[in-house]
Amino acid sequence: MIHGRPVRVRFAVHGAALKVKELSPTVSNEMLYHAFSAFGEVERAVHIVDEKGRPTGEGIVEFERKPSANEALHQIRDKVFLLTS
């Protein structure tokens, strides 16, 4: 939960990637990377920005292995997952 809003996590197009929604504008790529590294090796984590460089509140986390993405999804989907600075 970030700023009173639950973080939503779903599978993205990349087979070992997750799409993360409801991110606070203060969440950086580095914060996202480190938070999801708890579930396995992360290849890339990006907080998506619009054409003006403003965060959209959505991000993509790509894991090296699909089991790591599955574990993250399983652990986070029905629980509170906090990203703090």
PDB file of N, CA, C and O in Angstrom:
ATOM      1  N   MET A   1       0.850  -1.154   0.000  1.00  0.00           N
ATOM      2  CA  MET A   1       0.000   0.000   0.000  1.00  0.00           C
ATOM      3  C   MET A   1       0.902   1.225   0.000  1.00  0.00           C
ATOM      4  O   MET A   1       1.854   1.308   0.776  1.00  0.00           O
ATOM      5  N   ILE A   2       0.603   2.152  -0.856  1.00  0.00           N
ATOM      6  CA  ILE A   2       1.372   3.381  -0.949  1.00  0.00           C
ATOM      7  C   ILE A   2       0.407   4.550  -0.865  1.00  0.00           C
ATOM      8  O   ILE A   2      -0.532   4.652  -1.655  1.00  0.00           O
ATOM      9  N   HIS A   3       0.641   5.424   0.092  1.00  0.00           N
ATOM     10  CA  HIS A   3      -0.212   6.596   0.296  1.00  0.00           C
ATOM     11  C   HIS A   3      -1.686   6.203   0.369  1.00  0.00           C
ATOM     12  O   HIS A   3      -2.543   6.879  -0.200  1.00  0.00           O
ATOM     13  N   GLY A   4      -1.973   5.120   1.062  1.00  0.00           N
ATOM     14  CA  GLY A   4      -3.346   4.678   1.264  1.00  0.00           C
ATOM     15  C   GLY A   4      -3.947   3.909   0.101  1.00  0.00           C
ATOM     16  O   GLY A   4      -5.111   3.512   0.160  1.00  0.00           O
ATOM     17  N   ARG A   5      -3.172   3.691  -0.959  1.00  0.00           N
ATOM     18  CA  ARG A   5      -3.694   2.962  -2.119  1.00  0.00           C
ATOM     19  C   ARG A   5      -2.971   1.629  -2.232  1.00  0.00           C
ATOM     20  O   ARG A   5      -1.747   1.583  -2.111  1.00  0.00           O
ATOM     21  N   PRO A   6      -3.708   0.536  -2.465  1.00  0.00           N
ATOM     22  CA  PRO A   6      -3.049  -0.766  -2.610  1.00  0.00           C
ATOM     23  C   PRO A   6      -2.263  -0.828  -3.918  1.00  0.00           C
ATOM     24  O   PRO A   6      -2.713  -0.317  -4.943  1.00  0.00           O
ATOM     25  N   VAL A   7      -1.098  -1.452  -3.878  1.00  0.00           N
ATOM     26  CA  VAL A   7      -0.294  -1.658  -5.079  1.00  0.00           C
ATOM     27  C   VAL A   7      -0.845  -2.884  -5.788  1.00  0.00           C
ATOM     28  O   VAL A   7      -0.997  -3.942  -5.177  1.00  0.00           O
ATOM     29  N   ARG A   8      -1.146  -2.746  -7.080  1.00  0.00           N
ATOM     30  CA  ARG A   8      -1.664  -3.874  -7.855  1.00  0.00           C
ATOM     31  C   ARG A   8      -0.540  -4.435  -8.715  1.00  0.00           C
ATOM     32  O   ARG A   8       0.227  -3.681  -9.313  1.00  0.00           O
ATOM     33  N   VAL A   9      -0.446  -5.750  -8.774  1.00  0.00           N
ATOM     34  CA  VAL A   9       0.615  -6.412  -9.525  1.00  0.00           C
ATOM     35  C   VAL A   9      -0.002  -7.473 -10.428  1.00  0.00           C
ATOM     36  O   VAL A   9      -0.815  -8.282  -9.980  1.00  0.00           O
ATOM     37  N   ARG A  10       0.387  -7.469 -11.707  1.00  0.00           N
ATOM     38  CA  ARG A  10      -0.106  -8.444 -12.684  1.00  0.00           C
ATOM     39  C   ARG A  10       1.049  -8.860 -13.591  1.00  0.00           C
ATOM     40  O   ARG A  10       2.074  -8.180 -13.637  1.00  0.00           O
ATOM     41  N   PHE A  11       0.889  -9.990 -14.323  1.00  0.00           N
ATOM     42  CA  PHE A  11       1.881 -10.388 -15.310  1.00  0.00           C
ATOM     43  C   PHE A  11       1.859  -9.398 -16.470  1.00  0.00           C
ATOM     44  O   PHE A  11       0.790  -8.975 -16.911  1.00  0.00           O
ATOM     45  N   ALA A  12       3.030  -9.032 -16.958  1.00  0.00           N
ATOM     46  CA  ALA A  12       3.169  -8.179 -18.128  1.00  0.00           C
ATOM     47  C   ALA A  12       3.447  -9.071 -19.341  1.00  0.00           C
ATOM     48  O   ALA A  12       3.430 -10.296 -19.218  1.00  0.00           O
ATOM     49  N   VAL A  13       3.702  -8.472 -20.511  1.00  0.00           N
ATOM     50  CA  VAL A  13       3.912  -9.223 -21.742  1.00  0.00           C
ATOM     51  C   VAL A  13       5.159 -10.112 -21.665  1.00  0.00           C
ATOM     52  O   VAL A  13       5.101 -11.275 -22.064  1.00  0.00           O
ATOM     53  N   HIS A  14       6.266  -9.597 -21.170  1.00  0.00           N
ATOM     54  CA  HIS A  14       7.511 -10.366 -20.990  1.00  0.00           C
ATOM     55  C   HIS A  14       7.176 -11.533 -20.067  1.00  0.00           C
ATOM     56  O   HIS A  14       6.543 -11.327 -19.031  1.00  0.00           O
ATOM     57  N   GLY A  15       7.583 -12.743 -20.412  1.00  0.00           N
ATOM     58  CA  GLY A  15       7.209 -13.935 -19.657  1.00  0.00           C
ATOM     59  C   GLY A  15       7.597 -13.930 -18.198  1.00  0.00           C
ATOM     60  O   GLY A  15       6.946 -14.584 -17.383  1.00  0.00           O
ATOM     61  N   ALA A  16       8.647 -13.204 -17.851  1.00  0.00           N
ATOM     62  CA  ALA A  16       9.092 -13.153 -16.455  1.00  0.00           C
ATOM     63  C   ALA A  16       8.995 -11.730 -15.920  1.00  0.00           C
ATOM     64  O   ALA A  16       9.787 -11.317 -15.074  1.00  0.00           O
ATOM     65  N   ALA A  17       8.008 -10.985 -16.427  1.00  0.00           N
ATOM     66  CA  ALA A  17       7.846  -9.593 -16.010  1.00  0.00           C
ATOM     67  C   ALA A  17       6.504  -9.391 -15.327  1.00  0.00           C
ATOM     68  O   ALA A  17       5.535 -10.103 -15.593  1.00  0.00           O
ATOM     69  N   LEU A  18       6.472  -8.422 -14.456  1.00  0.00           N
ATOM     70  CA  LEU A  18       5.243  -8.039 -13.775  1.00  0.00           C
ATOM     71  C   LEU A  18       4.953  -6.576 -14.055  1.00  0.00           C
ATOM     72  O   LEU A  18       5.865  -5.752 -14.116  1.00  0.00           O
ATOM     73  N   LYS A  19       3.684  -6.261 -14.223  1.00  0.00           N
ATOM     74  CA  LYS A  19       3.248  -4.875 -14.335  1.00  0.00           C
ATOM     75  C   LYS A  19       2.756  -4.461 -12.959  1.00  0.00           C
ATOM     76  O   LYS A  19       1.924  -5.143 -12.359  1.00  0.00           O
ATOM     77  N   VAL A  20       3.265  -3.354 -12.464  1.00  0.00           N
ATOM     78  CA  VAL A  20       2.923  -2.867 -11.132  1.00  0.00           C
ATOM     79  C   VAL A  20       2.146  -1.566 -11.295  1.00  0.00           C
ATOM     80  O   VAL A  20       2.574  -0.677 -12.032  1.00  0.00           O
ATOM     81  N   LYS A  21       1.009  -1.447 -10.616  1.00  0.00           N
ATOM     82  CA  LYS A  21       0.179  -0.243 -10.712  1.00  0.00           C
ATOM     83  C   LYS A  21       0.048   0.423  -9.354  1.00  0.00           C
ATOM     84  O   LYS A  21       0.396  -0.152  -8.322  1.00  0.00           O
ATOM     85  N   GLU A  22      -0.459   1.642  -9.377  1.00  0.00           N
ATOM     86  CA  GLU A  22      -0.711   2.437  -8.171  1.00  0.00           C
ATOM     87  C   GLU A  22       0.581   2.831  -7.458  1.00  0.00           C
ATOM     88  O   GLU A  22       0.604   2.943  -6.232  1.00  0.00           O
ATOM     89  N   LEU A  23       1.653   3.041  -8.219  1.00  0.00           N
ATOM     90  CA  LEU A  23       2.907   3.481  -7.621  1.00  0.00           C
ATOM     91  C   LEU A  23       2.835   4.973  -7.296  1.00  0.00           C
ATOM     92  O   LEU A  23       2.236   5.754  -8.035  1.00  0.00           O
ATOM     93  N   SER A  24       3.437   5.342  -6.209  1.00  0.00           N
ATOM     94  CA  SER A  24       3.551   6.749  -5.847  1.00  0.00           C
ATOM     95  C   SER A  24       4.516   7.420  -6.822  1.00  0.00           C
ATOM     96  O   SER A  24       5.450   6.774  -7.298  1.00  0.00           O
ATOM     97  N   PRO A  25       4.312   8.694  -7.128  1.00  0.00           N
ATOM     98  CA  PRO A  25       5.253   9.404  -8.000  1.00  0.00           C
ATOM     99  C   PRO A  25       6.670   9.453  -7.432  1.00  0.00           C
ATOM    100  O   PRO A  25       7.623   9.692  -8.173  1.00  0.00           O
ATOM    101  N   THR A  26       6.816   9.231  -6.137  1.00  0.00           N
ATOM    102  CA  THR A  26       8.138   9.290  -5.506  1.00  0.00           C
ATOM    103  C   THR A  26       8.931   7.989  -5.642  1.00  0.00           C
ATOM    104  O   THR A  26      10.107   7.946  -5.283  1.00  0.00           O
ATOM    105  N   VAL A  27       8.305   6.933  -6.151  1.00  0.00           N
ATOM    106  CA  VAL A  27       8.997   5.645  -6.310  1.00  0.00           C
ATOM    107  C   VAL A  27       9.920   5.721  -7.527  1.00  0.00           C
ATOM    108  O   VAL A  27       9.470   5.980  -8.643  1.00  0.00           O
ATOM    109  N   SER A  28      11.201   5.495  -7.301  1.00  0.00           N
ATOM    110  CA  SER A  28      12.196   5.533  -8.382  1.00  0.00           C
ATOM    111  C   SER A  28      12.388   4.138  -8.978  1.00  0.00           C
ATOM    112  O   SER A  28      11.934   3.141  -8.418  1.00  0.00           O
ATOM    113  N   ASN A  29      13.066   4.090 -10.116  1.00  0.00           N
ATOM    114  CA  ASN A  29      13.415   2.801 -10.723  1.00  0.00           C
ATOM    115  C   ASN A  29      14.251   1.981  -9.750  1.00  0.00           C
ATOM    116  O   ASN A  29      14.057   0.773  -9.616  1.00  0.00           O
ATOM    117  N   GLU A  30      15.180   2.644  -9.074  1.00  0.00           N
ATOM    118  CA  GLU A  30      16.059   1.958  -8.119  1.00  0.00           C
ATOM    119  C   GLU A  30      15.263   1.361  -6.954  1.00  0.00           C
ATOM    120  O   GLU A  30      15.524   0.231  -6.543  1.00  0.00           O
ATOM    121  N   MET A  31      14.299   2.110  -6.423  1.00  0.00           N
ATOM    122  CA  MET A  31      13.467   1.596  -5.325  1.00  0.00           C
ATOM    123  C   MET A  31      12.694   0.366  -5.778  1.00  0.00           C
ATOM    124  O   MET A  31      12.610  -0.627  -5.055  1.00  0.00           O
ATOM    125  N   LEU A  32      12.133   0.438  -6.971  1.00  0.00           N
ATOM    126  CA  LEU A  32      11.362  -0.677  -7.519  1.00  0.00           C
ATOM    127  C   LEU A  32      12.266  -1.901  -7.691  1.00  0.00           C
ATOM    128  O   LEU A  32      11.885  -3.019  -7.344  1.00  0.00           O
ATOM    129  N   TYR A  33      13.451  -1.678  -8.226  1.00  0.00           N
ATOM    130  CA  TYR A  33      14.427  -2.752  -8.431  1.00  0.00           C
ATOM    131  C   TYR A  33      14.773  -3.435  -7.111  1.00  0.00           C
ATOM    132  O   TYR A  33      14.710  -4.660  -7.003  1.00  0.00           O
ATOM    133  N   HIS A  34      15.133  -2.646  -6.122  1.00  0.00           N
ATOM    134  CA  HIS A  34      15.548  -3.219  -4.840  1.00  0.00           C
ATOM    135  C   HIS A  34      14.393  -3.909  -4.116  1.00  0.00           C
ATOM    136  O   HIS A  34      14.592  -4.950  -3.489  1.00  0.00           O
ATOM    137  N   ALA A  35      13.208  -3.353  -4.194  1.00  0.00           N
ATOM    138  CA  ALA A  35      12.054  -3.957  -3.524  1.00  0.00           C
ATOM    139  C   ALA A  35      11.746  -5.341  -4.098  1.00  0.00           C
ATOM    140  O   ALA A  35      11.468  -6.276  -3.347  1.00  0.00           O
ATOM    141  N   PHE A  36      11.795  -5.471  -5.416  1.00  0.00           N
ATOM    142  CA  PHE A  36      11.447  -6.744  -6.045  1.00  0.00           C
ATOM    143  C   PHE A  36      12.612  -7.725  -6.084  1.00  0.00           C
ATOM    144  O   PHE A  36      12.412  -8.909  -6.357  1.00  0.00           O
ATOM    145  N   SER A  37      13.820  -7.255  -5.817  1.00  0.00           N
ATOM    146  CA  SER A  37      14.984  -8.146  -5.754  1.00  0.00           C
ATOM    147  C   SER A  37      14.848  -9.166  -4.630  1.00  0.00           C
ATOM    148  O   SER A  37      15.544 -10.182  -4.628  1.00  0.00           O
ATOM    149  N   ALA A  38      13.971  -8.910  -3.691  1.00  0.00           N
ATOM    150  CA  ALA A  38      13.730  -9.851  -2.596  1.00  0.00           C
ATOM    151  C   ALA A  38      13.173 -11.178  -3.115  1.00  0.00           C
ATOM    152  O   ALA A  38      13.237 -12.189  -2.415  1.00  0.00           O
ATOM    153  N   PHE A  39      12.629 -11.182  -4.335  1.00  0.00           N
ATOM    154  CA  PHE A  39      12.001 -12.382  -4.886  1.00  0.00           C
ATOM    155  C   PHE A  39      12.872 -13.104  -5.909  1.00  0.00           C
ATOM    156  O   PHE A  39      12.511 -14.189  -6.365  1.00  0.00           O
ATOM    157  N   GLY A  40      14.004 -12.524  -6.276  1.00  0.00           N
ATOM    158  CA  GLY A  40      14.904 -13.134  -7.250  1.00  0.00           C
ATOM    159  C   GLY A  40      15.644 -12.073  -8.039  1.00  0.00           C
ATOM    160  O   GLY A  40      15.452 -10.876  -7.826  1.00  0.00           O
ATOM    161  N   GLU A  41      16.496 -12.526  -8.957  1.00  0.00           N
ATOM    162  CA  GLU A  41      17.298 -11.604  -9.770  1.00  0.00           C
ATOM    163  C   GLU A  41      16.398 -10.785 -10.697  1.00  0.00           C
ATOM    164  O   GLU A  41      15.619 -11.339 -11.473  1.00  0.00           O
ATOM    165  N   VAL A  42      16.516  -9.468 -10.603  1.00  0.00           N
ATOM    166  CA  VAL A  42      15.746  -8.553 -11.439  1.00  0.00           C
ATOM    167  C   VAL A  42      16.637  -8.070 -12.579  1.00  0.00           C
ATOM    168  O   VAL A  42      17.745  -7.586 -12.345  1.00  0.00           O
ATOM    169  N   GLU A  43      16.152  -8.202 -13.813  1.00  0.00           N
ATOM    170  CA  GLU A  43      16.888  -7.688 -14.975  1.00  0.00           C
ATOM    171  C   GLU A  43      16.717  -6.184 -15.092  1.00  0.00           C
ATOM    172  O   GLU A  43      17.670  -5.457 -15.374  1.00  0.00           O
ATOM    173  N   ARG A  44      15.476  -5.721 -14.868  1.00  0.00           N
ATOM    174  CA  ARG A  44      15.166  -4.316 -15.086  1.00  0.00           C
ATOM    175  C   ARG A  44      13.903  -3.961 -14.319  1.00  0.00           C
ATOM    176  O   ARG A  44      12.981  -4.769 -14.211  1.00  0.00           O
ATOM    177  N   ALA A  45      13.871  -2.764 -13.798  1.00  0.00           N
ATOM    178  CA  ALA A  45      12.672  -2.250 -13.136  1.00  0.00           C
ATOM    179  C   ALA A  45      12.510  -0.795 -13.550  1.00  0.00           C
ATOM    180  O   ALA A  45      13.427   0.010 -13.392  1.00  0.00           O
ATOM    181  N   VAL A  46      11.343  -0.466 -14.079  1.00  0.00           N
ATOM    182  CA  VAL A  46      11.126   0.874 -14.610  1.00  0.00           C
ATOM    183  C   VAL A  46       9.787   1.417 -14.133  1.00  0.00           C
ATOM    184  O   VAL A  46       8.753   0.762 -14.269  1.00  0.00           O
ATOM    185  N   HIS A  47       9.818   2.622 -13.571  1.00  0.00           N
ATOM    186  CA  HIS A  47       8.596   3.359 -13.275  1.00  0.00           C
ATOM    187  C   HIS A  47       8.319   4.165 -14.545  1.00  0.00           C
ATOM    188  O   HIS A  47       9.071   5.082 -14.876  1.00  0.00           O
ATOM    189  N   ILE A  48       7.261   3.831 -15.244  1.00  0.00           N
ATOM    190  CA  ILE A  48       6.952   4.420 -16.546  1.00  0.00           C
ATOM    191  C   ILE A  48       6.622   5.904 -16.387  1.00  0.00           C
ATOM    192  O   ILE A  48       5.939   6.306 -15.445  1.00  0.00           O
ATOM    193  N   VAL A  49       7.124   6.711 -17.330  1.00  0.00           N
ATOM    194  CA  VAL A  49       6.852   8.153 -17.327  1.00  0.00           C
ATOM    195  C   VAL A  49       6.116   8.531 -18.607  1.00  0.00           C
ATOM    196  O   VAL A  49       6.206   7.834 -19.618  1.00  0.00           O
ATOM    197  N   ASP A  50       5.384   9.649 -18.551  1.00  0.00           N
ATOM    198  CA  ASP A  50       4.672  10.132 -19.729  1.00  0.00           C
ATOM    199  C   ASP A  50       5.616  10.951 -20.608  1.00  0.00           C
ATOM    200  O   ASP A  50       6.817  11.024 -20.350  1.00  0.00           O
ATOM    201  N   GLU A  51       5.052  11.568 -21.654  1.00  0.00           N
ATOM    202  CA  GLU A  51       5.876  12.312 -22.607  1.00  0.00           C
ATOM    203  C   GLU A  51       6.558  13.537 -21.996  1.00  0.00           C
ATOM    204  O   GLU A  51       7.506  14.073 -22.571  1.00  0.00           O
ATOM    205  N   LYS A  52       6.080  13.978 -20.840  1.00  0.00           N
ATOM    206  CA  LYS A  52       6.698  15.115 -20.150  1.00  0.00           C
ATOM    207  C   LYS A  52       7.631  14.672 -19.026  1.00  0.00           C
ATOM    208  O   LYS A  52       8.150  15.498 -18.276  1.00  0.00           O
ATOM    209  N   GLY A  53       7.839  13.353 -18.916  1.00  0.00           N
ATOM    210  CA  GLY A  53       8.742  12.832 -17.898  1.00  0.00           C
ATOM    211  C   GLY A  53       8.122  12.661 -16.526  1.00  0.00           C
ATOM    212  O   GLY A  53       8.831  12.413 -15.550  1.00  0.00           O
ATOM    213  N   ARG A  54       6.800  12.790 -16.440  1.00  0.00           N
ATOM    214  CA  ARG A  54       6.109  12.610 -15.158  1.00  0.00           C
ATOM    215  C   ARG A  54       5.748  11.143 -14.965  1.00  0.00           C
ATOM    216  O   ARG A  54       5.282  10.492 -15.900  1.00  0.00           O
ATOM    217  N   PRO A  55       5.959  10.615 -13.756  1.00  0.00           N
ATOM    218  CA  PRO A  55       5.614   9.213 -13.480  1.00  0.00           C
ATOM    219  C   PRO A  55       4.121   8.958 -13.694  1.00  0.00           C
ATOM    220  O   PRO A  55       3.283   9.783 -13.331  1.00  0.00           O
ATOM    221  N   THR A  56       3.800   7.804 -14.291  1.00  0.00           N
ATOM    222  CA  THR A  56       2.404   7.453 -14.569  1.00  0.00           C
ATOM    223  C   THR A  56       1.754   6.660 -13.442  1.00  0.00           C
ATOM    224  O   THR A  56       0.538   6.472 -13.437  1.00  0.00           O
ATOM    225  N   GLY A  57       2.560   6.193 -12.483  1.00  0.00           N
ATOM    226  CA  GLY A  57       2.020   5.347 -11.422  1.00  0.00           C
ATOM    227  C   GLY A  57       2.038   3.873 -11.784  1.00  0.00           C
ATOM    228  O   GLY A  57       1.566   3.035 -11.016  1.00  0.00           O
ATOM    229  N   GLU A  58       2.585   3.554 -12.956  1.00  0.00           N
ATOM    230  CA  GLU A  58       2.709   2.166 -13.391  1.00  0.00           C
ATOM    231  C   GLU A  58       4.172   1.848 -13.650  1.00  0.00           C
ATOM    232  O   GLU A  58       4.950   2.714 -14.048  1.00  0.00           O
ATOM    233  N   GLY A  59       4.533   0.590 -13.417  1.00  0.00           N
ATOM    234  CA  GLY A  59       5.907   0.174 -13.643  1.00  0.00           C
ATOM    235  C   GLY A  59       5.970  -1.242 -14.165  1.00  0.00           C
ATOM    236  O   GLY A  59       4.987  -1.982 -14.125  1.00  0.00           O
ATOM    237  N   ILE A  60       7.141  -1.608 -14.657  1.00  0.00           N
ATOM    238  CA  ILE A  60       7.407  -2.959 -15.140  1.00  0.00           C
ATOM    239  C   ILE A  60       8.642  -3.473 -14.414  1.00  0.00           C
ATOM    240  O   ILE A  60       9.660  -2.785 -14.328  1.00  0.00           O
ATOM    241  N   VAL A  61       8.537  -4.690 -13.895  1.00  0.00           N
ATOM    242  CA  VAL A  61       9.677  -5.348 -13.262  1.00  0.00           C
ATOM    243  C   VAL A  61       9.929  -6.637 -14.036  1.00  0.00           C
ATOM    244  O   VAL A  61       9.071  -7.518 -14.085  1.00  0.00           O
ATOM    245  N   GLU A  62      11.116  -6.740 -14.641  1.00  0.00           N
ATOM    246  CA  GLU A  62      11.479  -7.931 -15.411  1.00  0.00           C
ATOM    247  C   GLU A  62      12.479  -8.758 -14.613  1.00  0.00           C
ATOM    248  O   GLU A  62      13.561  -8.287 -14.263  1.00  0.00           O
ATOM    249  N   PHE A  63      12.098  -9.990 -14.334  1.00  0.00           N
ATOM    250  CA  PHE A  63      12.964 -10.923 -13.613  1.00  0.00           C
ATOM    251  C   PHE A  63      13.761 -11.755 -14.604  1.00  0.00           C
ATOM    252  O   PHE A  63      13.358 -11.906 -15.757  1.00  0.00           O
ATOM    253  N   GLU A  64      14.885 -12.293 -14.164  1.00  0.00           N
ATOM    254  CA  GLU A  64      15.677 -13.184 -15.011  1.00  0.00           C
ATOM    255  C   GLU A  64      14.970 -14.515 -15.220  1.00  0.00           C
ATOM    256  O   GLU A  64      15.116 -15.141 -16.269  1.00  0.00           O
ATOM    257  N   ARG A  65      14.200 -14.950 -14.217  1.00  0.00           N
ATOM    258  CA  ARG A  65      13.534 -16.254 -14.292  1.00  0.00           C
ATOM    259  C   ARG A  65      12.062 -16.111 -13.931  1.00  0.00           C
ATOM    260  O   ARG A  65      11.703 -15.360 -13.023  1.00  0.00           O
ATOM    261  N   LYS A  66      11.218 -16.838 -14.650  1.00  0.00           N
ATOM    262  CA  LYS A  66       9.780 -16.785 -14.397  1.00  0.00           C
ATOM    263  C   LYS A  66       9.403 -17.240 -12.983  1.00  0.00           C
ATOM    264  O   LYS A  66       8.485 -16.660 -12.403  1.00  0.00           O
ATOM    265  N   PRO A  67      10.067 -18.255 -12.395  1.00  0.00           N
ATOM    266  CA  PRO A  67       9.707 -18.632 -11.022  1.00  0.00           C
ATOM    267  C   PRO A  67       9.835 -17.469 -10.023  1.00  0.00           C
ATOM    268  O   PRO A  67       9.081 -17.398  -9.052  1.00  0.00           O
ATOM    269  N   SER A  68      10.777 -16.574 -10.263  1.00  0.00           N
ATOM    270  CA  SER A  68      10.922 -15.409  -9.386  1.00  0.00           C
ATOM    271  C   SER A  68       9.722 -14.478  -9.539  1.00  0.00           C
ATOM    272  O   SER A  68       9.212 -13.945  -8.554  1.00  0.00           O
ATOM    273  N   ALA A  69       9.276 -14.287 -10.779  1.00  0.00           N
ATOM    274  CA  ALA A  69       8.093 -13.463 -11.026  1.00  0.00           C
ATOM    275  C   ALA A  69       6.868 -14.107 -10.388  1.00  0.00           C
ATOM    276  O   ALA A  69       6.042 -13.418  -9.789  1.00  0.00           O
ATOM    277  N   ASN A  70       6.749 -15.426 -10.515  1.00  0.00           N
ATOM    278  CA  ASN A  70       5.630 -16.145  -9.895  1.00  0.00           C
ATOM    279  C   ASN A  70       5.631 -15.970  -8.384  1.00  0.00           C
ATOM    280  O   ASN A  70       4.585 -15.743  -7.777  1.00  0.00           O
ATOM    281  N   GLU A  71       6.807 -16.074  -7.784  1.00  0.00           N
ATOM    282  CA  GLU A  71       6.922 -15.924  -6.332  1.00  0.00           C
ATOM    283  C   GLU A  71       6.513 -14.518  -5.899  1.00  0.00           C
ATOM    284  O   GLU A  71       5.784 -14.354  -4.921  1.00  0.00           O
ATOM    285  N   ALA A  72       6.981 -13.512  -6.623  1.00  0.00           N
ATOM    286  CA  ALA A  72       6.617 -12.130  -6.297  1.00  0.00           C
ATOM    287  C   ALA A  72       5.108 -11.938  -6.416  1.00  0.00           C
ATOM    288  O   ALA A  72       4.476 -11.362  -5.531  1.00  0.00           O
ATOM    289  N   LEU A  73       4.543 -12.419  -7.503  1.00  0.00           N
ATOM    290  CA  LEU A  73       3.101 -12.284  -7.711  1.00  0.00           C
ATOM    291  C   LEU A  73       2.327 -12.986  -6.605  1.00  0.00           C
ATOM    292  O   LEU A  73       1.369 -12.436  -6.063  1.00  0.00           O
ATOM    293  N   HIS A  74       2.742 -14.193  -6.277  1.00  0.00           N
ATOM    294  CA  HIS A  74       2.075 -14.969  -5.228  1.00  0.00           C
ATOM    295  C   HIS A  74       2.167 -14.262  -3.873  1.00  0.00           C
ATOM    296  O   HIS A  74       1.179 -14.194  -3.142  1.00  0.00           O
ATOM    297  N   GLN A  75       3.328 -13.745  -3.542  1.00  0.00           N
ATOM    298  CA  GLN A  75       3.544 -13.112  -2.237  1.00  0.00           C
ATOM    299  C   GLN A  75       2.842 -11.759  -2.116  1.00  0.00           C
ATOM    300  O   GLN A  75       2.422 -11.376  -1.024  1.00  0.00           O
ATOM    301  N   ILE A  76       2.712 -11.037  -3.223  1.00  0.00           N
ATOM    302  CA  ILE A  76       2.201  -9.667  -3.168  1.00  0.00           C
ATOM    303  C   ILE A  76       0.720  -9.548  -3.497  1.00  0.00           C
ATOM    304  O   ILE A  76       0.032  -8.700  -2.929  1.00  0.00           O
ATOM    305  N   ARG A  77       0.228 -10.363  -4.384  1.00  0.00           N
ATOM    306  CA  ARG A  77      -1.120 -10.190  -4.938  1.00  0.00           C
ATOM    307  C   ARG A  77      -2.198  -9.927  -3.884  1.00  0.00           C
ATOM    308  O   ARG A  77      -2.988  -8.996  -4.038  1.00  0.00           O
ATOM    309  N   ASP A  78      -2.244 -10.714  -2.839  1.00  0.00           N
ATOM    310  CA  ASP A  78      -3.316 -10.580  -1.854  1.00  0.00           C
ATOM    311  C   ASP A  78      -2.841  -9.996  -0.534  1.00  0.00           C
ATOM    312  O   ASP A  78      -3.515 -10.124   0.489  1.00  0.00           O
ATOM    313  N   LYS A  79      -1.682  -9.357  -0.559  1.00  0.00           N
ATOM    314  CA  LYS A  79      -1.128  -8.795   0.670  1.00  0.00           C
ATOM    315  C   LYS A  79      -0.741  -7.342   0.452  1.00  0.00           C
ATOM    316  O   LYS A  79      -0.764  -6.842  -0.673  1.00  0.00           O
ATOM    317  N   VAL A  80      -0.393  -6.686   1.516  1.00  0.00           N
ATOM    318  CA  VAL A  80       0.099  -5.316   1.436  1.00  0.00           C
ATOM    319  C   VAL A  80       1.600  -5.367   1.165  1.00  0.00           C
ATOM    320  O   VAL A  80       2.337  -6.073   1.852  1.00  0.00           O
ATOM    321  N   PHE A  81       2.046  -4.621   0.168  1.00  0.00           N
ATOM    322  CA  PHE A  81       3.472  -4.543  -0.178  1.00  0.00           C
ATOM    323  C   PHE A  81       3.841  -3.070  -0.183  1.00  0.00           C
ATOM    324  O   PHE A  81       3.372  -2.311  -1.031  1.00  0.00           O
ATOM    325  N   LEU A  82       4.673  -2.668   0.753  1.00  0.00           N
ATOM    326  CA  LEU A  82       5.022  -1.260   0.898  1.00  0.00           C
ATOM    327  C   LEU A  82       6.346  -0.941   0.227  1.00  0.00           C
ATOM    328  O   LEU A  82       7.330  -1.663   0.391  1.00  0.00           O
ATOM    329  N   LEU A  83       6.360   0.140  -0.524  1.00  0.00           N
ATOM    330  CA  LEU A  83       7.593   0.683  -1.086  1.00  0.00           C
ATOM    331  C   LEU A  83       7.820   2.012  -0.388  1.00  0.00           C
ATOM    332  O   LEU A  83       7.022   2.937  -0.532  1.00  0.00           O
ATOM    333  N   THR A  84       8.887   2.109   0.356  1.00  0.00           N
ATOM    334  CA  THR A  84       9.156   3.347   1.086  1.00  0.00           C
ATOM    335  C   THR A  84      10.535   3.868   0.745  1.00  0.00           C
ATOM    336  O   THR A  84      11.436   3.113   0.377  1.00  0.00           O
ATOM    337  N   SER A  85      10.679   5.164   0.874  1.00  0.00           N
ATOM    338  CA  SER A  85      11.986   5.768   0.589  1.00  0.00           C
ATOM    339  C   SER A  85      12.758   5.996   1.858  1.00  0.00           C
ATOM    340  O   SER A  85      13.881   6.498   1.815  1.00  0.00           O
TER     341      SER A  85
END
